[in-house]
Each structure stands twice: as C-alpha cells, then as structure tokens.
Amino acid sequence: MSDLHHLVREPKVKLDKNPVLILLHGYGSNEEDLFSFATELPETYYVISVRAPHSLEPYGHAWYSLYFDRGQNKFSDNAQAIESRDKVVAFIDQLPGKYAVDMSDITLIGFSQGSILSYAIALSYPSKIKRVIAMSGYLNEEILVENYKSNDFSGLKMFVSHGSVDQTVPVDWARKATPILESLKIEHVYKEYPVGHGVAPQNFYDLLKWLEQN
C-alpha cells in the first residue's frame, strides 16, 4: 500500500466488490476526525479515512502548508498540494491489492483542505472518481492537472456545501466553484447552512440523502 496511514470500516454487507467512501480531513486534523461518523455511513461501503502526509506542531496533519505574509494574507503551498493530490491517487490505485473494492464506484468526502484536495483529484482524474462531497472548501484551479477542462466529466457528480458565516474559508470562495462546474457540465448540488467552519446536522443529513439518491 501507499505510505498514507488510514483507518478502515469494512462494509457490513459484503459483495464481490464493494463501493468505497474515502474521507479526507482538514488542515490540522487527522484521520480520526471524519472517521467518527463512519457508523452513520451506508453499510455497503468501505469507509477509508486517510491521514494527510505532513505533520504539524504540536499535533495534527496537513495535505499542504499554509503561509501568512505581513498583511496576514494566506497562501497555499501549491506544489505540496499537487504532491498530496497524486499521493492520494496512488493510494486509490493500490486499494484492490488489499480490499475487495469496486474501483468504478469511488466517492471522495473532503472537509476544508480535504475538500480542496477532493476537487483537485476528481477534476484532474475524473475516470477514477464517481462522486465528490466537498464540505467547507473551495476549488483551486492552480492544483489541477494542465488542460483538465478537456477531461470527460460525464460520470462525475458533486455535492458541495458551505457555512454561510464561515470565517476560515469565506463562503464567497466556495461559491466560485458553481460557474466552473456548470461550464464543465458536471452534475452538482450546492447548499449553504447558517454555520461557521463545520458540518451542520442538516448538512450531514442532506449529504447522506444525496449519497443514497446518487
């Protein structure tokens, strides 16, 4: 397997090959964060929660570094983000060697930085991903493969959600994804909830319903 540490909840309903939900946590968190709601996710899925490769002090992990200038403007290390994007893709490619997974039915569930990475993986390599649930993040075109717009997105669907009073990732950043997804003709749902940088109970209910329907 890839060098990415991960937690697994095996499906309760075993098929010849089971669909997969891959959880990608936010900056400063770890693989246990999103895994805490694994018991609520559909029983036919493998639920695999992956730890980001970069350690932070004093604790937590990140998919890529964030830097602040003197004006407190925040910058992403896009080179590290691209590296993490491709590490997760390699991790996905190696899954059949360890688990009885259906490689044609992979869903990414990302929160914050994990959501940004989920966009990057799915838009760069849409043949590998069937669905994306992108929570509290934004679409960063600078970490996508070149000429990504020429990809075939016909098999890809997205559920995008954001807190309308998010002070960590401004909701305006999240809204910019909609025109891009529309231009790529990607079937998607966009929802906002009256919360900050987190997942509202209604958000969780809505994403489960969307997953069931799609």
N, C-alpha and C positions, 0 to 999 in steps of 0.2 A: 504493500500500500504506500501511498504518498506519505510524506513526513508530517502531514497535518493531523494533529491529535483530534479525536472525535468521540462522541457518545452515540450509542445506537439503541433505539427502541425497536425491537423486531415486531413485524405485523402479527396480530393475534389470529388473523385469518390468512393462513399460508396458501399461496397459489404457486404455480410452477415458477412464475416470476411476478414479483410484487412491485407496484409503483413506489416511488421514493419522494420524500419531502426532505430537502436539505436546508438546514437552518444556519443562517449567517448572522452572528451577533454584531452589536455596535461597538464603537470605539471605547476602550477602557473596560470592556466587559469580558465575558468568557463563554465557553460552550455550554455552561450550566444555566445561563440566563434564559434563553428561549426554550431550552430543553425542559424547563419547569412546566410548560403547558403541553408537553408531548402526550400526556394521558388524555388530553381533550381532543387530540387529532384523530382522524379516521383510522379505524383498526386495520384496514387492508394495506396501509402504507408502512414501509420502513421509514422511521424518523431518524435522520442522522444530523447531529449538531456538531459543527466544525469549529475548532479553536483557531483564531487568527494567528499568523506566524510571528508577529512582532510583540515582544514582551514590553510592558510599560512599568515604570517605577511609581509607587511601591508595589502595585499589583495590577492585574488586568492585561488585556491584549488588544492589538490593533491590526487592521489589514494594511494600513499605511500611516505614516506620520503626518501630523498637522503642525504647522508653524505659524507664529504670530509676528507681525512686524511692529515697529514702534507705534503705529497708529491702531494697534490691536486688530488689524485685518488678518484674517485666517487664510492660510494657503495649504493645499494638499500636496503631498509628495506623489505626483502622478506616476513617476517611474516605479515606486514601490507598489502603487495601486495596480498597475499593469502586471507587475510580477505576481501579486496575490491573485489577480484575476486568472492568470494562467496556471497558478498552483492549484486553484480550486477546479479548473477544467481538467487538469491531470488527475486530480483526486477522483473526479467523477468518472473519468475514463477507466480508472482501475477498480471501480466498485464491483463489476461482475466477477473479479477474481476472488472476492471474499463473501459477497452476498448474492442471493438469488433475486436480483433486481431486474425490473423491466426498463431497459435503457431508452425506450421510446416514451416513457412516462415519468419524467423528472420535473419536480417543482422546486423552485428556489423561494424560500421565505427569508427575507432580509429586513433587519431593523437598522435604521440610521446608516452608519458606514457599511453595514452588511447589505443594506438596501441599495446603496450606490454601487456596490460591487455586483449585486444581482442584476441590475440593469446592464452593467458592462459585460458580464458573462453572456447574458441572453441575447443582447443586441450584436455582440461580436460573434457568437457561435449559436445561432438560433436552432440549428439542426439538433443540438444536444438538449435543449430545454423546451418543455411543453408549456409551463406556466411560471409566472413570477408574481409573488406577493411582496410588494415594495412598500414598507411602512417607514414613515418619518425620514425619508431620504430625498435625493434628487438625482437627476440624470446628468452625469458629467461626460460630455462628448469627447473630452480630451483623453479619456482612458479606454476608448473603444478602438477596435482594430481599424486600420485605414480602409476606406471605401466600404464601410459597414452598411451603407444605405443600399448597396447592390445585393445584400443578402436576401434570402427568401424567408419572410416572416409569417407566411400563411398558416403555419402550425402553432404559432405563439399567442398566448393570451396573458393579460396582466390585470392584477387588482392593485391599485395604488391608493394609499391612504396617508393622511397627514393631520396633525393637530393644528387647528386654526390659530392657536396662540403659542405655537412652538417658538421658544426663544433661542434654541440651539441651532436648528435648521429652519430658517424663515419659510413660512408657507408659500411665499412668492417664488422661492426656488423650486419647490415641489410642483407648482402649477405650470412651470415651463415645460414639463415633460409632456403634457397633453397635446400641444400642437405638433411636437416631434413624433409622438406615437400615432397621431392622426395622419401625418404626412407619410408615415411608413405603412399605413393601413393595418396597424396592429390592433386587434380587438382588445379593448380595455375598459375598466371601470375606474373612475376617480372619485374618492369620497374624502370629506373633511369632517373632523369631530371637534367639539369645543373643549379641547385639552391642550396641554403643552407637549413636551417631548416624551411621549409614552404611548402605550396602546390602551385605548378606552375599551371597556367591556363590550360596548356596541360594535366597535371596530373588530374585535375578535369574533363576535357573533356573525358579523357580516362576511368576514373572510372565510369562516367555516361554511357558511351558506353558499358563497361563491364557489368554493372548492367542490362542494357537493354537486353543484349545478354544472360545473365545467370539467 
